Amino acid sequence: QLGVDKTYQGQGVGMSMLRFALGTALAASRQIGGLGVVLHPLDDGLRAFYARFGFEDLQGDPQGAMIVRFRDLEASGF
């Protein structure tokens, strides 16, 4: 779970943390395999934030999860 103190929101801290987390997960997937990263955004603002990184709604999940597939991250040049 990622979070940024309100004092630092809007300064790119969350974006940097997410880039680091996705890069780490992608590197691990190259070694051990994996499909992607799944998360549960707390609100519509976070849903829009994650969508900017290629996350999509996970169809059929009643909890509103989102997923970004490793193949899509690699195709985007991540």
MIKOLDREN-658547 format. One line per field, with one value per atom (N, C-alpha, C): residue in three letters; z, y, x; atom name; residue number from 1. Coordinates in pm, 1 decimal. Atoms other than C-alpha are relative to their C-alpha. Layout:
N
rest: ALA:...
z: Z:...
y: Y:...
x: X:...
atom: CA:...
nr: NUM:...
This chain:
78
rest: GLN:GLN:GLN:LEU:LEU:LEU:GLY:GLY:GLY:VAL:VAL:VAL:ASP:ASP:ASP:LYS:LYS:LYS:THR:THR:THR:TYR:TYR:TYR:GLN:GLN:GLN:GLY:GLY:GLY:GLN:GLN:GLN:GLY:GLY:GLY:VAL:VAL:VAL:GLY:GLY:GLY:MET:MET:MET:SER:SER:SER:MET:MET:MET:LEU:LEU:LEU:ARG:ARG:ARG:PHE:PHE:PHE:ALA:ALA:ALA:LEU:LEU:LEU:GLY:GLY:GLY:THR:THR:THR:ALA:ALA:ALA:LEU:LEU:LEU:ALA:ALA:ALA:ALA:ALA:ALA:SER:SER:SER:ARG:ARG:ARG:GLN:GLN:GLN:ILE:ILE:ILE:GLY:GLY:GLY:GLY:GLY:GLY:LEU:LEU:LEU:GLY:GLY:GLY:VAL:VAL:VAL:VAL:VAL:VAL:LEU:LEU:LEU:HIS:HIS:HIS:PRO:PRO:PRO:LEU:LEU:LEU:ASP:ASP:ASP:ASP:ASP:ASP:GLY:GLY:GLY:LEU:LEU:LEU:ARG:ARG:ARG:ALA:ALA:ALA:PHE:PHE:PHE:TYR:TYR:TYR:ALA:ALA:ALA:ARG:ARG:ARG:PHE:PHE:PHE:GLY:GLY:GLY:PHE:PHE:PHE:GLU:GLU:GLU:ASP:ASP:ASP:LEU:LEU:LEU:GLN:GLN:GLN:GLY:GLY:GLY:ASP:ASP:ASP:PRO:PRO:PRO:GLN:GLN:GLN:GLY:GLY:GLY:ALA:ALA:ALA:MET:MET:MET:ILE:ILE:ILE:VAL:VAL:VAL:ARG:ARG:ARG:PHE:PHE:PHE:ARG:ARG:ARG:ASP:ASP:ASP:LEU:LEU:LEU:GLU:GLU:GLU:ALA:ALA:ALA:SER:SER:SER:GLY:GLY:GLY:PHE:PHE:PHE
z: 0.0:0.0:0.0:8.9:-98.0:56.2:-50.3:69.2:11.1:-8.3:69.4:99.2:-94.2:356.7:-76.8:70.6:258.4:-23.6:15.8:305.2:-130.6:117.3:11.1:-124.4:115.9:-218.2:-107.3:112.6:-563.2:-37.1:26.3:-563.6:-73.5:74.7:-756.1:85.3:-89.6:-450.3:-27.1:26.8:-515.8:-133.3:131.7:-881.2:7.4:-15.1:-786.0:72.2:-73.7:-534.3:-87.7:85.8:-784.0:-109.9:102.6:-1056.9:57.3:-63.2:-816.2:25.9:-30.9:-703.3:-126.3:124.6:-1059.8:-65.0:55.1:-1176.4:73.8:-81.1:-889.4:-29.8:30.2:-959.3:-139.5:136.2:-1331.1:-5.0:-4.6:-1262.4:63.7:-65.0:-1026.7:-92.8:89.9:-1287.0:-107.7:100.0:-1531.3:55.9:-65.0:-1279.3:40.2:-55.5:-1132.4:-68.1:69.0:-1360.7:73.1:-59.2:-1294.2:-109.7:95.5:-1464.3:5.3:-13.1:-1325.0:144.0:-133.4:-1027.9:14.5:-30.3:-873.1:123.0:-115.4:-638.4:16.5:-32.5:-473.7:37.7:-31.9:-500.9:98.4:-104.4:-210.2:-48.0:48.7:-416.6:-149.0:143.6:-768.0:-37.9:27.4:-742.8:-16.7:12.4:-685.0:-121.8:119.6:-956.5:-124.6:113.7:-1203.6:0.2:-12.3:-1073.4:-55.5:44.9:-1130.3:-148.2:142.5:-1471.2:-87.0:75.7:-1585.3:-20.4:10.6:-1534.4:-72.3:76.8:-1742.3:76.3:-75.7:-1464.4:-58.7:50.3:-1580.2:103.9:-90.3:-1393.9:-22.2:5.6:-1312.5:-9.4:27.3:-1468.4:94.3:-83.8:-1239.1:146.4:-140.5:-913.5:71.1:-68.4:-680.3:89.4:-85.8:-474.7:-79.6:83.0:-768.9:-20.3:20.2:-812.4:-138.9:128.6:-1091.1:-21.8:33.5:-1273.0:-111.4:112.9:-1491.9:-26.7:37.5:-1679.3:-33.0:25.9:-1701.8:-148.4:143.9:-2078.9:-48.8:38.3:-2105.2:50.0:-48.5:-1887.4:-92.8:88.5:-2106.9:-136.5:131.0:-2427.6:2.7:-10.9:-2296.6:19.5:-18.4:-2249.9:145.3:-143.8:-1872.2:43.1
y: -116.3:0.0:123.5:-124.1:339.5:114.0:-117.6:666.4:115.4:-120.1:1022.3:96.1:-99.1:1266.0:119.6:-111.3:1553.2:117.2:-107.4:1793.9:-13.5:25.5:1630.8:-38.5:35.7:1551.3:107.0:-91.7:1706.5:38.0:-29.8:1709.6:-112.9:110.4:1385.3:-114.2:104.5:1174.1:-132.3:122.3:924.3:-61.6:49.2:897.7:-69.2:60.9:826.2:-133.6:126.0:561.2:-107.9:98.6:391.9:-47.2:40.1:395.1:-98.3:90.2:235.6:-136.7:126.6:-28.6:-81.5:72.4:-116.8:-49.5:42.8:-128.5:-120.0:112.5:-361.1:-125.5:114.7:-586.1:-54.4:43.0:-594.3:-75.4:69.2:-688.5:-138.3:129.2:-965.0:-95.8:87.0:-1095.3:-61.4:53.7:-1140.5:-118.3:108.2:-1369.7:-116.6:106.1:-1561.1:-13.0:4.1:-1487.1:78.0:-72.4:-1314.6:59.1:-56.3:-1164.4:152.1:-144.1:-813.2:40.8:-55.9:-592.0:32.1:-24.8:-579.4:90.0:-87.5:-305.3:35.9:-42.0:-172.8:148.3:-142.8:207.4:37.1:-38.1:376.4:92.7:-91.9:634.6:27.3:-26.8:766.8:83.7:-77.5:1012.3:-89.9:95.7:728.3:-90.0:81.3:524.0:72.3:-79.7:805.7:7.9:-4.0:829.7:-128.2:128.3:458.5:-25.1:16.8:466.0:66.2:-66.5:705.8:-91.1:95.1:415.9:-127.5:115.4:173.6:-98.2:89.2:15.3:5.9:12.5:-107.3:-71.5:71.6:-229.6:-150.0:145.8:-599.0:-47.0:36.6:-724.1:-109.5:100.8:-915.9:7.0:-10.9:-804.0:96.2:-85.9:-671.0:105.7:-96.4:-483.9:112.5:-108.5:-265.6:-0.8:9.7:-393.2:48.5:-39.7:-265.6:-83.0:78.7:-445.4:69.3:-32.8:-357.8:-125.0:121.3:-648.4:35.1:-23.8:-678.9:17.1:-13.2:-724.7:140.3:-135.4:-388.7:103.2:-88.7:-219.5:-4.0:13.5:-358.1:61.6:-54.9:-259.6:153.5:-146.2:97.9:56.4:-46.5:112.9:28.3:-24.0:111.3:-52.1
x: 84.7:0.0:90.0:-75.4:134.2:-83.1:69.0:48.5:97.2:-81.5:176.1:-67.0:50.2:135.7:-54.7:64.9:-92.7:95.0:-98.7:198.6:77.1:-83.3:379.1:-79.7:80.9:85.8:11.8:-9.9:104.5:142.2:-140.4:485.7:71.2:-60.0:542.2:51.4:-49.0:621.6:-71.7:76.9:340.1:37.5:-39.2:436.7:136.2:-132.6:798.6:-8.1:13.5:696.2:-63.7:65.8:463.4:94.3:-97.1:729.4:102.3:-96.3:976.9:-62.9:67.9:724.6:-26.6:28.1:622.4:129.3:-128.1:984.2:55.2:-46.3:1073.3:-81.0:86.3:773.8:28.7:-29.8:855.5:132.4:-130.1:1218.6:-14.2:21.5:1105.9:-73.6:76.8:860.5:88.7:-93.0:1147.5:79.6:-73.6:1315.9:-89.7:84.1:1023.8:-135.6:129.1:727.7:-106.2:112.1:401.5:-85.9:95.0:100.8:-3.1:9.7:86.6:-15.8:21.2:9.8:-147.8:140.8:-336.9:-6.9:18.6:-452.5:-146.0:136.2:-766.1:2.9:-1.3:-788.0:-110.3:94.1:-961.3:-110.9:102.3:-1149.7:21.1:-6.7:-1212.0:121.9:-120.9:-922.2:121.1:-110.4:-678.7:-19.0:28.0:-849.4:51.1:-48.7:-772.5:152.3:-145.9:-413.7:60.8:-54.0:-350.7:-26.9:31.2:-520.5:106.6:-107.6:-245.2:119.9:-109.9:-1.8:-41.7:44.6:-207.2:-86.2:87.9:-412.7:-139.6:136.2:-752.0:-85.0:89.7:-1057.7:13.8:-3.5:-1035.5:-143.4:139.0:-1356.9:-48.1:62.7:-1586.6:38.8:-38.2:-1423.5:-95.0:96.8:-1693.6:65.4:-69.3:-1430.8:65.7:-52.8:-1325.8:149.6:-145.4:-970.8:38.8:-57.8:-747.8:126.1:-117.5:-467.1:78.5:-86.0:-172.1:83.5:-72.2:-17.9:144.8:-141.9:358.6:26.9:-22.9:340.0:-37.1:38.8:160.7:102.4:-105.0:423.3:121.8:-115.6:699.5:-27.2:35.2:517.5:0.6:2.0:489.8:140.3:-137.0:867.2:33.9:-22.1:844.9:133.5
atom: N:CA:C:N:CA:C:N:CA:C:N:CA:C:N:CA:C:N:CA:C:N:CA:C:N:CA:C:N:CA:C:N:CA:C:N:CA:C:N:CA:C:N:CA:C:N:CA:C:N:CA:C:N:CA:C:N:CA:C:N:CA:C:N:CA:C:N:CA:C:N:CA:C:N:CA:C:N:CA:C:N:CA:C:N:CA:C:N:CA:C:N:CA:C:N:CA:C:N:CA:C:N:CA:C:N:CA:C:N:CA:C:N:CA:C:N:CA:C:N:CA:C:N:CA:C:N:CA:C:N:CA:C:N:CA:C:N:CA:C:N:CA:C:N:CA:C:N:CA:C:N:CA:C:N:CA:C:N:CA:C:N:CA:C:N:CA:C:N:CA:C:N:CA:C:N:CA:C:N:CA:C:N:CA:C:N:CA:C:N:CA:C:N:CA:C:N:CA:C:N:CA:C:N:CA:C:N:CA:C:N:CA:C:N:CA:C:N:CA:C:N:CA:C:N:CA:C:N:CA:C:N:CA:C:N:CA:C:N:CA:C:N:CA:C:N:CA:C:N:CA:C:N:CA:C:N:CA:C:N:CA:C:N:CA:C:N:CA:C:N:CA:C
nr: 1:1:1:2:2:2:3:3:3:4:4:4:5:5:5:6:6:6:7:7:7:8:8:8:9:9:9:10:10:10:11:11:11:12:12:12:13:13:13:14:14:14:15:15:15:16:16:16:17:17:17:18:18:18:19:19:19:20:20:20:21:21:21:22:22:22:23:23:23:24:24:24:25:25:25:26:26:26:27:27:27:28:28:28:29:29:29:30:30:30:31:31:31:32:32:32:33:33:33:34:34:34:35:35:35:36:36:36:37:37:37:38:38:38:39:39:39:40:40:40:41:41:41:42:42:42:43:43:43:44:44:44:45:45:45:46:46:46:47:47:47:48:48:48:49:49:49:50:50:50:51:51:51:52:52:52:53:53:53:54:54:54:55:55:55:56:56:56:57:57:57:58:58:58:59:59:59:60:60:60:61:61:61:62:62:62:63:63:63:64:64:64:65:65:65:66:66:66:67:67:67:68:68:68:69:69:69:70:70:70:71:71:71:72:72:72:73:73:73:74:74:74:75:75:75:76:76:76:77:77:77:78:78:78
